Amino acid sequence: MEKIMEDNQYIDFFEKYLRNDISESELQLLAGILRNNRQIQVILDNELINADPEIDKETSKRLFASIHASISPKRNSLFTYAAWRKTLRWAAVILLPVISALSVYFLMTTNLEDNAALITVTADKGEKAAITLADGSRVWLNSESSLSYNETFNRRERNVYLTGEAYFEVVKDTQHPFTVKTREMDIQALGTSFNVSAYDDEQIFSSILLEGKVKVTAYGQECILEENERALYNKRNQTLTTDWVHASDFVEWKNGNLYFQNRSFEEIANTLSRVFNVDIRFVSDELRSIRFSGTLGSNSIRNTLDILSLTSPMHYEMNGTTIELYYRD
């Protein structure tokens, strides 16, 4: 269910930007395309210092043609690299706000009202937290996660900023969509239940829908999730894909259990380190790639490791909060 912005869409969005008639969501999609185009980025970086502050109508038209050519070169073979490279001297003034828009987005400065204070709730390693927001929506934070929102939440918009993992039960309000913003993707919902996993040290960011409908966007890509569908954003290759899952399994952490679906021991070790606030070290590297699927209790780290050792060639030694994993022959 992967969806990429079509050519005619980014053309329309760029024209809207030049007319100062572009919406926040359209700006985000356009910014994603431009930020992911290395050709444009390099030229803008090189030419920014020489950019003129005044841009006339004809220059804007030439700029538009050059951007179109650079993103879809096969659709405009008459526009040469040299020609549009020269034109892009002017692009920095127009496009710099667009390209930086997404960064500003995550710095949470775009829509804060009157320098409103930022509220942050954190669940440290070995802890969990539950929050009820001003609109009545409820959030459960998993270990080593934080949720931030400004004190004007629910007055004009419902935006929250997540690092780590959280489960959301969102109160329906069609006039104020609820948006979860992470470093790599945004999840927008009207009224629904869903899970978001966005740990900075993991390669995959994900969102899983339990009830309702959400829209997931990531750098110019978007998808609409249905119940029991998961969105996966791969930071390495910058792709957004979807698959079908049994969604309730993935929120077992909220009930004190740990569910793993074909996860490597290295990934499992990272999760256990967060949940139990321990330091797990691999003495035998061959264990890292072994995979495991199943549900484990999280009442104690020792019980969890005992179960893993019964179902794999792993044994462990524990000294306080330090755990060493060995391959068992």
Sequence and secondary structure as in RCSB ss.txt:
>XXXX:A:sequence
MEKIMEDNQYIDFFEKYLRNDISESELQLLAGILRNNRQIQVILDNELINADPEIDKETSKRLFASIHASISPKR
NSLFTYAAWRKTLRWAAVILLPVISALSVYFLMTTNLEDNAALITVTADKGEKAAITLADGSRVWLNSESSLSYN
ETFNRRERNVYLTGEAYFEVVKDTQHPFTVKTREMDIQALGTSFNVSAYDDEQIFSSILLEGKVKVTAYGQECIL
EENERALYNKRNQTLTTDWVHASDFVEWKNGNLYFQNRSFEEIANTLSRVFNVDIRFVSDELRSIRFSGTLGSNS
IRNTLDILSLTSPMHYEMNGTTIELYYRD
>XXXX:A:secstr
   B  HHHHHHHHHHHHTT   HHHHHHHHHHHHT HHHHHHHHHHGGG  S   HHHHHHHHHHHHHHHSGGG
 TTS HHHHHHHTTTHHHHHHHHHHHHHHHHHT SS STT  EEEEEE TT  EEEE TTS EEEE TTEEEEEE
TTTTTS EEEEEEEEEEEE    TTS EEEE SS EEEESS EEEEEE TTSSEEEEEEEES EEEEETTEEEEE
 TTEEEEEETTTTEEEEEE  GGGGGGGGGTEEEEEEEEHHHHHHHHHHHHT EEEESSGGGTT EEEEEEE S 
HHHHHHHHHHSSSEEEEEETTEEEEEE  
